[in-house]
Amino acid sequence: MTLTLAFIGGTGQQGFGLALRFAAAGYPVVIGSRESEKAARAAEEACGILREHGYDEASVEGAVNEDAASVADVVFLTVPFFALIDTVKGIEGGIESDDVVVDVTVPLETNVGGKPTRLIRPWAGSSAETVAELLPDVSVVSAFENVSAAALRKLDEEVDCDVVVCSDDDEAKRLVMDLAEEIPGVRAIDGGPLENARIVESITALLIGLNMRYGKEDVGVRFTNVP
Ligand SMILES: NC(=O)c1ccc[n+]([C@@H]2O[C@H](COP(=O)([O-])OP(=O)(O)OC[C@H]3O[C@@H](n4cnc5c(N)ncnc54)[C@H](OP(=O)(O)O)[C@@H]3O)[C@@H](O)[C@H]2O)c1
């Protein structure tokens, strides 16, 4: 069975980039938004980009976030951290217990008016653990926080970045690691339990600082000597 993937807040940079990559890999993709028209426009734009790159069979639809979640097997959360809790509460009716929820959100200080190179510490420990507290009956996975939207968007280039995947559910973690490796250039790394999302999310703040200092938009991370 081909998994259907939904990107909640997929009209934004990160969700849109991931949606493009997974649609290019052959997965049916739904871009979610608070507004159905905005979702439909983003889906149309994604289909246009995919066709330009020769992915004529790619399937991208748009829907309001809750409907997107309800048709998907794997639900990616790609909203700003300040919107995360309300967003999860808004879609939880569409999430079934056998769905996998992938949190991509990073609790950057910009969410409370601070710097993009610093994190705020959510009370649960990380953004991903916040989601796990909100959805206790669902497998929550943390992934894709260290991949830049700009790199995802360049469909004719490989993504030069490792994706660290953390979860307390080994089966869900494996599934998301396999999905990550569908993106050309990506290597999935088993990041251990969900609480390690605290570390992975903080790497994003470092990467943003590196992008700023080196005048880049797509600095990534690679781990060496991992078998
Ligand atoms: N950009 C990157 O390179 C990157 C890399 C790694 C991780 N991330 C993380 O991925 C997440 C998304 O990043 P992004 O750059 O794609 O963000 P973004 O473009 O600012 O926002 C993504 C989407 O979230 C929705 N949204 C915005 N405000 C909202 C609100 N108050 N309530 C509900 N939904 C709201 C919007 O969708 P609608 O208006 O359509 O509802 C928006 O298009 C963030 O947590 C970020 O830290 C980003």
The ligand as an SDF file (V2000), in Angstrom:
LIG
                    3D

 48 52  0  0  0  0  0  0  0  0999 V2000
   12.1610   26.9230    6.5840 N   0  0  0  0  0  0  0  0  0  0  0  0
   13.1170   26.0350    6.8660 C   0  0  0  0  0  0  0  0  0  0  0  0
   14.1690   25.9900    6.1750 O   0  0  0  0  0  0  0  0  0  0  0  0
   12.9540   25.0870    8.0160 C   0  0  0  0  0  0  0  0  0  0  0  0
   13.9230   24.0980    8.2140 C   0  0  0  0  0  0  0  0  0  0  0  0
   13.7600   23.1890    9.2690 C   0  0  0  0  0  0  0  0  0  0  0  0
   12.6690   23.2810   10.1110 C   0  0  0  0  0  0  0  0  0  0  0  0
   11.7490   24.2700    9.8940 N   0  0  0  0  0  0  0  0  0  0  0  0
   10.6120   24.3440   10.8160 C   0  0  0  0  0  0  0  0  0  0  0  0
    9.4580   23.9600   10.0980 O   0  0  0  0  0  0  0  0  0  0  0  0
    8.3310   24.7230   10.5480 C   0  0  0  0  0  0  0  0  0  0  0  0
    7.7330   25.4400    9.3490 C   0  0  0  0  0  0  0  0  0  0  0  0
    8.7050   26.3380    8.8530 O   0  0  0  0  0  0  0  0  0  0  0  0
    8.3690   27.2960    7.6260 P   0  0  0  0  0  0  0  0  0  0  0  0
    9.5920   28.0570    7.3240 O   0  0  0  0  0  0  0  0  0  0  0  0
    7.7120   26.5000    6.5450 O   0  0  0  0  0  0  0  0  0  0  0  0
    7.2750   28.2500    8.3150 O   0  0  0  0  0  0  0  0  0  0  0  0
    6.2700   29.2920    7.6850 P   0  0  0  0  0  0  0  0  0  0  0  0
    6.4570   29.3390    6.2130 O   0  0  0  0  0  0  0  0  0  0  0  0
    6.4040   30.5500    8.4610 O   0  0  0  0  0  0  0  0  0  0  0  0
    4.8420   28.6810    8.1020 O   0  0  0  0  0  0  0  0  0  0  0  0
    4.3640   27.4540    7.6300 C   0  0  0  0  0  0  0  0  0  0  0  0
    2.8500   27.5130    7.5860 C   0  0  0  0  0  0  0  0  0  0  0  0
    2.3160   27.5130    8.9000 O   0  0  0  0  0  0  0  0  0  0  0  0
    1.0180   28.0690    8.8490 C   0  0  0  0  0  0  0  0  0  0  0  0
    0.8410   29.0500    9.9290 N   0  0  0  0  0  0  0  0  0  0  0  0
    1.4590   30.2300   10.1000 C   0  0  0  0  0  0  0  0  0  0  0  0
    1.0010   30.8640   11.1980 N   0  0  0  0  0  0  0  0  0  0  0  0
    0.0640   30.0570   11.7230 C   0  0  0  0  0  0  0  0  0  0  0  0
   -0.7860   30.1450   12.8470 C   0  0  0  0  0  0  0  0  0  0  0  0
   -0.7550   31.2030   13.6680 N   0  0  0  0  0  0  0  0  0  0  0  0
   -1.6370   29.1160   13.1010 N   0  0  0  0  0  0  0  0  0  0  0  0
   -1.6580   28.0410   12.2890 C   0  0  0  0  0  0  0  0  0  0  0  0
   -0.8770   27.9060   11.1910 N   0  0  0  0  0  0  0  0  0  0  0  0
   -0.0240   28.8970   10.9220 C   0  0  0  0  0  0  0  0  0  0  0  0
    0.8760   28.7830    7.5150 C   0  0  0  0  0  0  0  0  0  0  0  0
   -0.0120   28.0070    6.7260 O   0  0  0  0  0  0  0  0  0  0  0  0
   -1.5110   28.5010    6.3480 P   0  0  0  0  0  0  0  0  0  0  0  0
   -1.5400   29.9970    6.4210 O   0  0  0  0  0  0  0  0  0  0  0  0
   -1.6620   27.9910    4.9730 O   0  0  0  0  0  0  0  0  0  0  0  0
   -2.3920   27.8380    7.3350 O   0  0  0  0  0  0  0  0  0  0  0  0
    2.2700   28.7500    6.9480 C   0  0  0  0  0  0  0  0  0  0  0  0
    2.3020   28.6610    5.5410 O   0  0  0  0  0  0  0  0  0  0  0  0
    8.8430   25.6920   11.6140 C   0  0  0  0  0  0  0  0  0  0  0  0
    8.6070   25.1700   12.8880 O   0  0  0  0  0  0  0  0  0  0  0  0
   10.3410   25.7620   11.3270 C   0  0  0  0  0  0  0  0  0  0  0  0
   11.0970   26.0480   12.4950 O   0  0  0  0  0  0  0  0  0  0  0  0
   11.8590   25.1710    8.8790 C   0  0  0  0  0  0  0  0  0  0  0  0
  1  2  1  0
  2  3  2  0
  2  4  1  0
  4  5  1  0
  4 48  2  0
  5  6  2  0
  6  7  1  0
  7  8  2  0
  8  9  1  0
  8 48  1  0
  9 10  1  0
  9 46  1  0
 10 11  1  0
 11 12  1  0
 11 44  1  0
 12 13  1  0
 13 14  1  0
 14 15  2  0
 14 16  1  0
 14 17  1  0
 17 18  1  0
 18 19  2  0
 18 20  1  0
 18 21  1  0
 21 22  1  0
 22 23  1  0
 23 24  1  0
 23 42  1  0
 24 25  1  0
 25 26  1  0
 25 36  1  0
 26 27  1  0
 26 35  1  0
 27 28  2  0
 28 29  1  0
 29 30  1  0
 29 35  2  0
 30 31  1  0
 30 32  2  0
 32 33  1  0
 33 34  2  0
 34 35  1  0
 36 37  1  0
 36 42  1  0
 37 38  1  0
 38 39  2  0
 38 40  1  0
 38 41  1  0
 42 43  1  0
 44 45  1  0
 44 46  1  0
 46 47  1  0
M  CHG  2   8   1  16  -1
M  END
$$$$
